[in-house]
Every structure is written in C-alpha cells, then in structure tokens.
C-alpha cells in the first residue's frame, strides 16, 4: 500500500511541476525536470551525463524501461539537435514526462515491458541558452570560439542591438542594388524579387548589426562556434561556418555516437529538428543508391519511411509541414547512413499556410450580414512567405508578440541611406507559443507509442519434427517477424553496428548435427515475414533453438526429438 501511495504521490508531483511551467525551460530547468523523473521513478528511469559541452553544461541521456533494458528493442529520441529549436527539447522531455505520468495505464505498462526509450533531450545546450540571454538571437553554434570568416580573429563581428530592445531582428536598407521588395500581401514583410517575372528589388535585407571588422559582411563571426547538426560524418560540409575543423570534432557529436554505438538494441532514431522526412517521406532514387558513396535510402527502407510517415501524419497532423532536406553533416543522415538505423526527423510544428477563410452557408435572415462580412474575409496568400503567414496566423490566435515594428535608424555603415530595424522576431517561426507545447507533446507521445507498437519481434512457429529413420529427425521451423517493421534496415546489413537475427541450435553430447548450421544469420526480415529453416539431427532427447537480435528481442524453445 505504501508503494502505491508513493507512486501516486510521484505522479502528482510530476503533474504539478509541468502544470506550473509557463514558458520554455532554460538549461537549469531542463536538468531539474530530468532529475525529478529519475528520483520519482528509480525503477524505470536511469539518468546520466554522457559528457559536458565546452560551456560546462551536461549532455543528458535518460533510459526509460523495465528490467534489462538492453535486451528489448529501443528507440532513441533526440532533441536540441539545433540550438534555436527549443521545441525539440521540450518535446523530448515532455515525452518522458507524459509517458511516466501514465505509468499506471495498461497500455504504457505493456509498452515499457517490450520497449526501451533512450532520450537525449538537449544536444545544443550552449546555443539554446541564447534564448534566455539579455540579448536574444537565434544561435546554432556551441561555445567554441571560431574564426568563421577566416581572418585570423575570433568572434570579432557579432550581433549589435541597434534599437536596444534586447533582441536581434533585421535591417532593411533602401538600395538600388537591393534584391528584396515589400510583400504586397503583407507590407510588414519582405520577399525576394523574382527577376524572371520582371520584379525589381528595392531593399537589402541583413541581420541587425554593424560591420565591426569592416569586411563587408554583417554578424558573420560572432559568438557560437560549432553547430551540432553540421558536425557529423556523413557528407560533412568541411570548411563551411559551423561545421567544425573536422567531423565529430566536438564533445557532443562524439558522445552521442559513442553511446548509440553501444546500444545495439536501438531500431529507430527519432530526431526533433527542422529536417523533415516524416511529413514527406524520402523518394527512392536508384542512382543515389548505386553511387560509390550511397546517398539515397535503399528501396525497402523507403517503403518503411513511407509507412511511418503515414502513421505520423495521421497522428500529429503535420502533412503540410515544409519538407527540409538534410544538408550534410546532420544527425538525420548520420543515423541512417553510418549508424544503420531507421532514421526519422520532424520539426514538431510549423507555421500554417495562410489559406482563405471558409465561407459558410447563410440563412435568409443572415444573408445580408454575411455579405457585408465577406468583404473582410481574407484570401489565401499567393506568395510563399513564412513571415507573412506567421503574422496572419498569430493575429487569428490573438498573439500580439513575434513582430517588431520597423523603426528608422542612423547606421554608420550606410550614411545617408534609409535604414530601418524590425521584422519577425527571432525563434518564432520554428517555435510555437508555449501554450501550444502541451498539445503538441501529446500528439508526439501518441506517435512514438504507435511507432513502438510497430517494432520488430521474433517468434518461432510452425515447429515440426519428423523421424526419417536411422535415429535421424528432421526439424523444421519458421522464424517469423511479428512486427510491422523489418528486423533491421536494409542498409544496416552492410554495417557491423547492426546485428542481424541470429539463429542458434544447441544439441546435447549424445546428439549430432547431420545437416544445417548450428549458427546462422538472417538478412533483414520484413514486417510479418517468415523464413523457414530445417536441420537433420541424429539422436534422442531435446534440442534448444534460439532466434533473435538486439533490435527484435529473442525467443528460445525446446524441441523434443
């Protein structure tokens, strides 16, 4: 009874903690939330720091599961992949909190009896803290000083808060060589002029600041060195700002692979980042799969991506989210091409497209009123502009922040020119208002639970023994994958780090194997597919047959001869 009371008390403490939160968590708050989970659920949660960032912040790893977690198929959930994407960290931590809040339900008990979750909530803690700093701007890089403009100086051209409002927005500078124009559908926003349509630009658009080092560029070498999501080994974008001196050069990008490579049971990696192959799955490209360096998902794996994408869009309603392809050096690509796992990524939220208001049929009594109101009804935007779409969406949501009115300033680098500071605020285009985070987290909890329900699971069925004379028995079985997902990715067959299904036959001293293999490895076993195997064994008694892999779990049976 005391144990039950304690569990209920822990759940209420967790609910109270999350309900009291009114905004995005800084690093200290994130760490406190994780620590509360590990203390309140010691039988289910194991929390450890796998390294520290250059800024001295712990990179946390949390394992959630029951019993021997390493023997159950696992999913890695990774947030903070990009330093300006606070939502990703909230989704990773919120997933853990909501999962454990429901631990008394049969569905979650059964889930954790079969599946292990490995959560890496914030891989970019140094960069993410910029959101909470006195000067707020979108930062991706770590605390490592870098010479991004390669002039021999470190961090010498950072951001300057010209209008003294504590945030870095934009500057629009009237110029005859400008390539931006006012968006006619919302004059607060600017869009690039399309010369193929005869459009002429009027403004230069650059981030708010001064050219401190007088090299003609603005804010190109400020604080924030190495981007976590540009420092991985697949197609590492060497010699570009934020990529690092070489692949996996940083504590964070070394520690994550070092730990994942030890987790042979992980069958899927789910990243929260602006890369997105969940709203729109990858398409099969035969040329990319036959190149010297494979650069496209193999066809069987593309089918899996499509299946999981359909599940995601039904659960999270993200079908219209922008498709953002990986640019190289990113975690999404590394997890598939070099780690060999099914790899998925989603931003979790996006600014909805500005669509026309829906006209409802009016009764005769209200026809005149509807006709008058229809004049005010908004049309869909023709121009693709995330800023304008955000402003319309925010207005409908009653959100008044997120935009800084344009304000004329005197700029030392543009004497005599018309320069204004303002525009869309940092962070708002990829991070929703915090009041929406709870609902978004709930949708992604449901998705991750449904993804886990698809996990591969090995069983041994259709067991037959047949006496064929001379003391010899023929044993025939079917090794079946009871899950919807394959036993491992097709690409994973090419790497040591993915363990294939291992079928082992153990015989007694008075028995001998006439035909068949004592140990054999199976290639990727598709969802619900089976592989028939047979052996000839001479002797009497029992034999032991075991089949499985870290990503599928194992099944062991005894067979009487």
C-alpha positions as CSV (number, residue, x, y, z in Angstrom):
1,X,0.0,0.0,0.0
2,X,2.9,2.4,0.8
3,X,4.4,1.6,-2.6
4,X,1.2,2.5,-4.4
5,X,0.8,5.7,-2.4
6,X,4.4,6.7,-3.2
7,X,3.8,6.1,-6.9
8,X,0.6,8.2,-6.9
9,X,2.5,11.0,-5.0
10,X,5.3,11.0,-7.5
11,X,2.8,11.3,-10.4
12,X,1.1,14.2,-8.7
13,X,4.4,15.9,-8.1
14,X,5.3,15.5,-11.8
15,X,2.0,16.8,-12.9
16,X,2.2,19.8,-10.6
17,X,5.7,20.6,-11.9
18,X,4.7,20.5,-15.5
19,X,1.5,22.4,-15.0
20,X,3.3,25.2,-13.2
21,X,5.5,25.9,-16.2
22,X,4.6,29.0,-18.2
23,X,7.4,29.1,-20.8
24,X,10.3,27.3,-22.4
25,X,12.8,25.8,-20.0
26,X,16.3,27.0,-19.7
27,X,19.1,24.5,-19.1
28,X,18.8,24.6,-15.3
29,X,15.1,24.0,-15.5
30,X,15.6,21.2,-18.0
31,X,18.0,19.5,-15.7
32,X,15.7,19.8,-12.8
33,X,12.8,18.2,-14.7
34,X,15.0,15.3,-15.7
35,X,16.3,14.9,-12.1
36,X,12.7,14.8,-10.8
37,X,11.9,12.0,-13.2
38,X,14.9,9.9,-12.2
39,X,14.2,10.4,-8.5
40,X,10.4,9.7,-8.7
41,X,10.7,6.7,-11.0
42,X,14.0,5.0,-10.0
43,X,12.9,1.6,-11.2
44,X,12.1,2.9,-14.6
45,X,14.5,5.8,-15.3
46,X,18.2,5.8,-15.5
47,X,19.7,9.3,-16.0
48,X,23.4,10.1,-16.7
49,X,25.6,12.8,-18.1
50,X,27.5,11.4,-21.1
51,X,29.7,14.5,-21.5
52,X,29.9,18.2,-20.9
53,X,29.7,20.9,-23.5
54,X,32.5,23.4,-23.8
55,X,30.3,25.8,-21.9
56,X,30.2,23.3,-19.0
57,X,26.7,22.0,-19.4
58,X,25.8,18.3,-19.0
59,X,24.6,16.4,-22.0
60,X,22.0,14.2,-20.5
61,X,20.9,10.7,-21.5
62,X,17.8,9.1,-20.0
63,X,16.9,5.5,-20.4
64,X,13.2,4.5,-19.7
65,X,12.2,0.9,-19.4
66,X,11.7,-2.1,-17.2
67,X,14.0,-5.0,-16.3
68,X,17.0,-5.5,-18.5
69,X,16.5,-2.6,-20.9
70,X,19.4,-3.6,-23.2
71,X,17.6,-6.8,-24.2
72,X,14.5,-5.0,-25.5
73,X,14.1,-3.2,-28.9
74,X,14.8,0.5,-28.4
75,X,14.0,3.9,-29.8
76,X,16.4,6.9,-29.5
77,X,14.6,10.2,-29.1
78,X,16.9,13.2,-29.6
79,X,16.1,16.9,-29.0
80,X,18.2,20.1,-29.1
81,X,19.6,19.0,-32.5
82,X,19.6,22.7,-33.5
83,X,20.3,25.3,-30.9
84,X,17.4,27.6,-32.0
85,X,14.8,24.8,-31.9
86,X,13.7,24.9,-28.3
87,X,10.5,22.9,-29.2
88,X,12.7,19.9,-29.9
89,X,14.0,19.8,-26.3
90,X,10.5,20.4,-24.9
91,X,9.1,17.5,-26.9
92,X,11.9,15.1,-25.8
93,X,11.5,16.0,-22.1
94,X,7.7,16.3,-22.4
95,X,7.5,12.9,-24.0
96,X,9.3,11.4,-21.0
97,X,7.1,13.2,-18.5
98,X,3.8,12.3,-20.2
99,X,4.9,8.7,-20.6
100,X,5.7,8.3,-16.9
101,X,2.6,10.2,-15.9
102,X,0.6,7.4,-17.5
103,X,2.6,4.5,-16.0
104,X,-0.4,3.1,-14.2
105,X,-2.2,2.5,-17.5
106,X,-2.0,-1.0,-19.1
107,X,-1.0,0.4,-22.4
108,X,2.1,2.1,-21.1
109,X,3.0,-0.8,-18.8
110,X,2.8,-3.2,-21.7
111,X,4.8,-0.7,-23.9
112,X,7.7,-0.5,-21.4
113,X,7.6,-4.2,-20.8
114,X,8.7,-4.6,-24.5
115,X,10.4,-1.4,-25.5
116,X,13.2,0.8,-24.2
117,X,13.4,4.5,-24.8
118,X,16.7,6.4,-24.8
119,X,16.2,10.1,-24.6
120,X,18.9,12.7,-25.3
121,X,16.9,15.9,-24.6
122,X,19.3,18.7,-25.5
123,X,22.4,18.2,-27.6
124,X,23.0,22.0,-28.1
125,X,22.7,23.5,-24.6
126,X,25.2,26.3,-25.1
127,X,23.5,27.6,-28.2
128,X,20.0,27.2,-26.7
129,X,20.7,29.4,-23.7
130,X,20.9,32.4,-26.1
131,X,17.1,32.4,-26.0
132,X,17.3,33.3,-22.3
133,X,20.2,35.7,-22.5
134,X,19.9,39.5,-22.2
135,X,20.4,39.7,-25.9
136,X,18.2,37.2,-27.7
137,X,19.1,35.9,-31.1
138,X,18.9,32.6,-33.0
139,X,22.1,30.7,-32.3
140,X,23.2,27.3,-33.6
141,X,26.8,27.1,-32.5
142,X,28.4,25.9,-29.3
143,X,30.6,27.9,-27.0
144,X,33.7,27.1,-29.0
145,X,35.4,30.3,-30.3
146,X,35.7,30.1,-34.1
147,X,37.1,32.2,-36.9
148,X,34.1,31.8,-39.3
149,X,35.4,34.5,-41.7
150,X,38.9,33.1,-41.6
151,X,40.6,36.5,-41.0
152,X,42.7,35.3,-38.1
153,X,40.4,36.7,-35.4
154,X,37.9,35.0,-33.2
155,X,34.3,36.2,-32.6
156,X,35.1,39.8,-33.7
157,X,31.9,40.5,-35.6
158,X,28.9,39.6,-33.6
159,X,25.4,41.0,-33.3
160,X,24.7,44.6,-32.3
161,X,21.3,45.6,-30.8
162,X,20.8,48.8,-32.6
163,X,17.3,49.6,-31.3
164,X,18.1,48.5,-27.8
165,X,15.2,46.1,-27.4
166,X,17.1,43.1,-26.3
167,X,16.7,41.1,-29.5
168,X,18.3,40.8,-32.9
169,X,15.8,41.2,-35.8
170,X,16.5,42.6,-39.3
171,X,17.7,45.6,-41.1
172,X,16.1,46.7,-44.4
173,X,18.2,49.2,-46.3
174,X,16.9,51.0,-49.4
175,X,19.4,50.4,-52.1
176,X,19.3,50.4,-56.0
177,X,21.1,47.0,-55.8
178,X,18.7,45.5,-53.3
179,X,17.2,42.2,-54.1
180,X,14.2,42.3,-51.8
181,X,10.8,44.0,-52.2
182,X,7.8,44.7,-49.9
183,X,5.4,41.8,-49.9
184,X,2.2,43.3,-51.3
185,X,0.1,40.7,-49.4
186,X,1.5,42.0,-46.1
187,X,3.6,45.1,-46.2
188,X,5.3,44.4,-42.9
189,X,7.2,41.5,-44.6
190,X,9.8,41.4,-47.4
191,X,10.2,38.8,-50.1
192,X,13.0,38.3,-52.7
193,X,12.3,39.9,-56.0
194,X,11.9,37.4,-58.9
195,X,13.7,38.8,-61.9
196,X,12.2,36.1,-64.1
197,X,8.9,37.8,-63.5
198,X,10.2,41.3,-64.1
199,X,10.2,42.2,-60.4
200,X,12.7,44.7,-59.1
201,X,14.2,44.7,-55.7
202,X,14.3,47.8,-53.5
203,X,15.9,46.7,-50.2
204,X,18.9,44.9,-48.9
205,X,17.9,42.6,-46.0
206,X,20.5,41.7,-43.4
207,X,20.5,40.7,-39.8
208,X,20.6,43.6,-37.3
209,X,24.1,44.8,-36.6
210,X,27.2,46.6,-37.6
211,X,30.1,45.5,-39.8
212,X,32.5,45.6,-36.9
213,X,35.5,44.2,-38.8
214,X,34.8,46.2,-42.0
215,X,34.9,43.2,-44.3
216,X,31.6,43.9,-46.0
217,X,29.7,41.2,-44.0
218,X,27.4,41.6,-41.1
219,X,27.5,39.4,-37.9
220,X,29.4,36.7,-39.7
221,X,31.8,35.9,-36.9
222,X,30.1,36.3,-33.6
223,X,29.7,34.0,-30.6
224,X,28.6,30.5,-31.3
225,X,31.1,28.2,-33.0
226,X,30.2,24.6,-34.0
227,X,26.8,23.5,-35.0
228,X,25.8,20.1,-33.6
229,X,23.7,19.4,-36.7
230,X,26.6,20.2,-39.1
231,X,29.4,18.2,-37.4
232,X,28.5,14.6,-38.2
233,X,30.5,12.4,-40.6
234,X,28.1,11.8,-43.5
235,X,28.8,14.3,-46.2
236,X,30.5,16.6,-43.6
237,X,30.4,20.1,-45.1
238,X,34.1,20.8,-44.4
239,X,35.4,24.4,-44.4
240,X,32.0,26.0,-44.0
241,X,31.0,28.1,-41.0
242,X,29.7,26.0,-38.1
243,X,30.9,22.6,-39.4
244,X,34.0,22.3,-37.2
245,X,37.6,21.6,-38.1
246,X,36.7,18.0,-38.9
247,X,33.7,15.6,-38.5
248,X,32.7,14.7,-34.9
249,X,35.2,17.2,-33.6
250,X,33.1,18.2,-30.6
251,X,32.3,16.6,-27.2
252,X,28.6,16.5,-28.1
253,X,29.0,14.9,-31.5
254,X,31.4,12.3,-30.2
255,X,29.5,11.4,-27.1
256,X,26.2,10.7,-28.9
257,X,27.6,8.2,-31.4
258,X,29.9,6.7,-28.7
259,X,26.8,5.9,-26.6
260,X,24.5,4.9,-29.5
261,X,27.1,2.5,-30.9
262,X,26.9,0.6,-27.6
263,X,23.1,0.4,-27.9
264,X,22.7,-2.5,-30.3
265,X,19.0,-2.7,-29.5
266,X,18.1,0.6,-31.0
267,X,16.0,0.0,-34.1
268,X,14.9,3.6,-34.8
269,X,16.2,7.1,-34.2
270,X,13.7,10.0,-33.9
271,X,15.1,13.5,-34.1
272,X,13.3,16.7,-33.4
273,X,14.9,19.2,-35.9
274,X,13.9,21.3,-38.9
275,X,15.0,18.4,-41.1
276,X,11.8,16.6,-42.0
277,X,11.2,13.1,-43.5
278,X,8.1,12.4,-41.5
279,X,5.7,14.9,-43.1
280,X,7.0,13.9,-46.5
281,X,9.0,10.7,-46.8
282,X,12.0,10.2,-48.9
283,X,11.6,9.0,-52.5
284,X,13.6,6.2,-53.9
285,X,16.4,7.3,-56.2
286,X,18.2,4.3,-57.8
287,X,21.1,6.4,-59.0
288,X,21.9,7.6,-55.4
289,X,21.8,4.1,-54.1
290,X,24.3,2.8,-56.6
291,X,26.8,5.6,-56.2
292,X,30.3,4.8,-54.8
293,X,29.1,6.5,-51.6
294,X,25.5,5.6,-51.1
295,X,23.5,8.9,-50.8
296,X,19.9,7.6,-51.1
297,X,17.7,5.4,-49.0
298,X,17.5,1.8,-50.2
299,X,14.1,0.9,-51.7
300,X,13.0,-1.4,-48.8
301,X,13.8,1.3,-46.3
302,X,12.0,4.0,-48.4
303,X,8.9,1.8,-48.0
304,X,9.3,1.8,-44.3
305,X,9.8,5.6,-44.3
306,X,6.5,5.9,-46.2
307,X,4.6,3.7,-43.8
308,X,5.9,5.6,-40.8
309,X,5.2,8.9,-42.4
310,X,1.6,8.0,-43.0
311,X,1.3,7.0,-39.3
312,X,2.9,10.3,-38.3
313,X,0.6,12.5,-40.4
314,X,-2.5,10.7,-39.1
315,X,-1.3,11.1,-35.5
316,X,0.4,14.6,-35.5
317,X,-1.5,16.3,-38.4
318,X,1.8,17.5,-39.9
319,X,1.2,16.6,-43.6
320,X,1.6,20.1,-44.9
321,X,4.8,20.9,-43.0
322,X,7.6,22.1,-45.2
323,X,10.0,19.4,-46.5
324,X,13.5,20.3,-45.4
325,X,16.2,18.0,-46.8
326,X,19.3,17.3,-44.9
327,X,22.3,19.4,-46.0
328,X,25.2,17.2,-44.8
329,X,26.9,16.7,-41.5
330,X,23.4,16.3,-40.0
331,X,22.2,13.8,-37.4
332,X,19.3,12.5,-39.5
333,X,21.6,11.4,-42.3
334,X,24.3,10.0,-40.0
335,X,21.8,7.9,-38.1
336,X,20.8,6.1,-41.3
337,X,23.9,6.0,-43.4
338,X,26.5,5.5,-40.7
339,X,24.6,4.1,-37.7
340,X,22.4,1.9,-40.0
341,X,19.1,2.6,-38.2
342,X,15.7,3.7,-39.5
343,X,16.1,7.5,-39.0
344,X,13.2,10.0,-38.8
345,X,13.1,13.7,-38.1
346,X,10.4,16.3,-37.7
347,X,10.2,19.9,-36.6
348,X,7.1,19.1,-34.5
349,X,5.3,22.3,-35.5
350,X,5.2,24.7,-38.4
351,X,3.6,28.0,-39.3
352,X,0.3,27.1,-41.0
353,X,-0.1,28.3,-44.6
354,X,-2.3,31.4,-44.9
355,X,-5.5,30.0,-46.5
356,X,-8.7,31.7,-47.5
357,X,-11.4,32.0,-44.9
358,X,-14.1,29.3,-45.3
359,X,-17.5,30.8,-46.3
360,X,-20.4,29.2,-44.5
361,X,-23.9,29.0,-46.0
362,X,-26.0,31.7,-44.5
363,X,-29.7,31.6,-43.7
364,X,-32.0,34.1,-45.3
365,X,-32.0,36.2,-42.1
366,X,-28.2,36.4,-42.0
367,X,-27.5,36.7,-45.8
368,X,-27.1,40.5,-45.7
369,X,-24.8,40.3,-42.7
370,X,-22.7,37.5,-44.3
371,X,-22.5,39.6,-47.5
372,X,-21.1,42.5,-45.5
373,X,-18.7,40.3,-43.6
374,X,-17.4,38.7,-46.8
375,X,-15.8,41.9,-47.7
376,X,-13.5,41.4,-44.7
377,X,-12.8,37.8,-45.3
378,X,-9.1,37.1,-46.1
379,X,-7.9,35.4,-49.3
380,X,-5.2,32.8,-49.5
381,X,-1.7,34.1,-49.9
382,X,-0.2,33.7,-53.4
383,X,3.3,34.5,-52.4
384,X,5.2,31.9,-50.4
385,X,6.3,33.9,-47.3
386,X,6.7,32.3,-43.9
387,X,6.8,35.7,-42.2
388,X,3.5,36.9,-43.7
389,X,1.9,33.5,-42.9
390,X,3.1,33.8,-39.3
391,X,1.6,37.3,-38.9
392,X,-1.8,36.2,-40.2
393,X,-1.8,33.1,-38.1
394,X,-0.7,35.0,-35.0
395,X,-3.5,37.5,-35.5
396,X,-6.1,34.8,-35.6
397,X,-4.6,33.2,-32.5
398,X,-4.7,36.5,-30.6
399,X,-0.9,36.6,-30.4
400,X,0.4,40.1,-30.3
401,X,4.2,39.4,-29.9
402,X,6.5,38.0,-32.5
403,X,7.0,41.1,-34.7
404,X,9.0,44.3,-34.1
405,X,7.6,47.3,-36.0
406,X,10.1,48.8,-38.4
407,X,12.0,51.8,-37.0
408,X,14.2,54.2,-38.8
409,X,17.8,54.4,-37.5
410,X,21.1,56.1,-38.5
411,X,23.5,53.4,-39.5
412,X,27.3,54.1,-39.6
413,X,27.8,51.6,-42.5
414,X,25.1,53.3,-44.6
415,X,25.4,57.0,-44.2
416,X,22.7,59.0,-45.9
417,X,20.6,55.9,-46.7
418,X,17.2,54.9,-45.4
419,X,17.8,52.1,-42.8
420,X,15.1,50.5,-40.7
421,X,15.3,47.9,-38.0
422,X,12.5,45.5,-37.2
423,X,10.7,42.5,-38.7
424,X,9.9,39.0,-37.5
425,X,11.4,38.3,-34.0
426,X,13.9,35.5,-33.5
427,X,12.7,32.0,-32.8
428,X,9.0,32.5,-33.5
429,X,9.0,30.8,-37.0
430,X,10.1,27.4,-35.6
431,X,9.0,27.5,-32.0
432,X,5.2,27.9,-31.3
433,X,3.9,29.9,-28.4
434,X,4.5,27.9,-25.3
435,X,0.7,27.5,-24.6
436,X,0.6,25.1,-27.6
437,X,3.5,22.9,-26.5
438,X,1.4,20.6,-24.2
439,X,-0.9,19.6,-27.0
440,X,1.9,19.2,-29.5
441,X,3.7,17.0,-27.0
442,X,0.7,14.8,-26.5
443,X,0.5,14.2,-30.3
444,X,4.1,13.1,-30.4
445,X,3.7,10.9,-27.4
446,X,1.0,9.1,-29.3
447,X,3.1,8.8,-32.4
448,X,6.1,7.4,-30.5
449,X,3.9,4.9,-28.8
450,X,2.4,3.8,-32.1
451,X,5.9,3.6,-33.7
452,X,7.0,1.4,-30.8
453,X,3.9,-0.8,-31.5
454,X,5.3,-1.5,-35.0
455,X,8.7,-2.7,-33.7
456,X,10.1,-6.0,-35.0
457,X,9.5,-9.0,-32.8
458,X,10.9,-12.5,-33.5
459,X,9.0,-15.7,-32.8
460,X,9.5,-19.4,-33.7
461,X,6.4,-21.0,-35.1
462,X,5.2,-24.0,-37.2
463,X,7.6,-26.4,-35.4
464,X,7.6,-29.8,-36.9
465,X,9.7,-32.9,-36.1
466,X,9.8,-35.9,-38.4
467,X,11.5,-39.3,-37.9
468,X,13.2,-40.3,-41.2
469,X,14.9,-43.4,-40.0
470,X,18.3,-44.4,-38.6
471,X,17.7,-42.3,-35.5
472,X,17.6,-39.1,-37.5
473,X,15.0,-36.5,-37.1
474,X,14.2,-33.6,-39.4
475,X,13.3,-30.4,-37.5
476,X,11.5,-27.6,-39.5
477,X,10.5,-24.2,-38.1
478,X,9.6,-20.8,-39.3
479,X,11.3,-17.8,-37.9
480,X,8.7,-15.0,-38.1
481,X,8.8,-11.3,-37.6
482,X,5.6,-10.5,-35.8
483,X,6.1,-6.7,-36.1
484,X,5.3,-4.4,-38.9
485,X,8.8,-3.0,-39.2
486,X,11.7,-5.1,-40.6
487,X,14.1,-6.7,-38.2
488,X,16.6,-4.0,-39.2
489,X,17.2,-1.6,-42.1
490,X,18.4,-2.9,-45.4
491,X,21.3,-0.6,-45.2
492,X,22.1,-1.9,-41.8
493,X,23.1,-5.3,-43.3
494,X,26.3,-3.5,-44.5
495,X,27.5,-2.4,-41.1
496,X,28.9,-4.2,-38.1
497,X,26.9,-1.9,-35.8
498,X,23.6,-3.6,-36.7
499,X,23.2,-7.1,-35.5
500,X,21.3,-9.5,-37.8
501,X,18.8,-12.1,-36.5
502,X,21.0,-14.9,-35.1
503,X,19.5,-18.5,-35.1
504,X,21.4,-20.9,-32.8
505,X,20.8,-24.6,-32.4
506,X,22.1,-26.3,-29.3
507,X,22.5,-30.0,-29.2
508,X,23.4,-32.5,-26.4
509,X,26.6,-34.6,-26.3
510,X,24.6,-37.7,-27.4
511,X,23.3,-35.9,-30.5
512,X,25.0,-34.9,-33.8
513,X,24.1,-32.4,-36.5
514,X,23.8,-34.1,-39.9
515,X,22.5,-31.2,-41.9
516,X,22.0,-27.5,-41.3
517,X,24.0,-24.9,-39.4
518,X,24.3,-24.5,-35.7
519,X,24.6,-20.8,-36.1
520,X,23.2,-18.8,-39.0
521,X,22.5,-15.1,-39.6
522,X,19.4,-13.9,-41.4
523,X,19.2,-10.8,-43.6
524,X,16.6,-8.2,-42.9
525,X,13.3,-10.0,-42.2
526,X,10.5,-7.8,-43.5
527,X,7.4,-7.0,-41.4
528,X,5.2,-10.0,-40.8
529,X,7.6,-12.1,-43.0
530,X,8.9,-15.6,-42.1
531,X,11.9,-17.6,-43.0
532,X,11.7,-21.4,-43.0
533,X,14.7,-23.4,-41.7
534,X,15.4,-27.1,-41.2
535,X,18.0,-29.4,-39.7
536,X,18.7,-33.1,-39.6
537,X,19.8,-34.2,-36.1
538,X,20.8,-37.7,-35.1
539,X,20.0,-38.8,-31.5
540,X,17.3,-38.6,-28.9
541,X,16.3,-36.1,-26.2
542,X,15.8,-32.4,-26.5
543,X,17.4,-29.7,-28.5
544,X,17.3,-25.9,-27.8
545,X,16.6,-23.4,-30.5
546,X,17.0,-19.7,-30.0
547,X,16.4,-16.9,-32.5
548,X,16.7,-13.1,-32.2
549,X,18.7,-10.0,-32.3
550,X,19.1,-6.9,-30.1
551,X,16.6,-5.0,-32.3
552,X,14.0,-7.8,-32.3
553,X,14.3,-9.5,-28.9
554,X,14.9,-13.2,-28.7
555,X,12.8,-16.4,-28.5
556,X,14.1,-19.7,-27.1
557,X,12.3,-23.0,-27.3
558,X,13.0,-26.7,-26.5
559,X,12.1,-29.3,-29.1
560,X,11.8,-33.0,-28.3
561,X,13.2,-35.4,-30.9
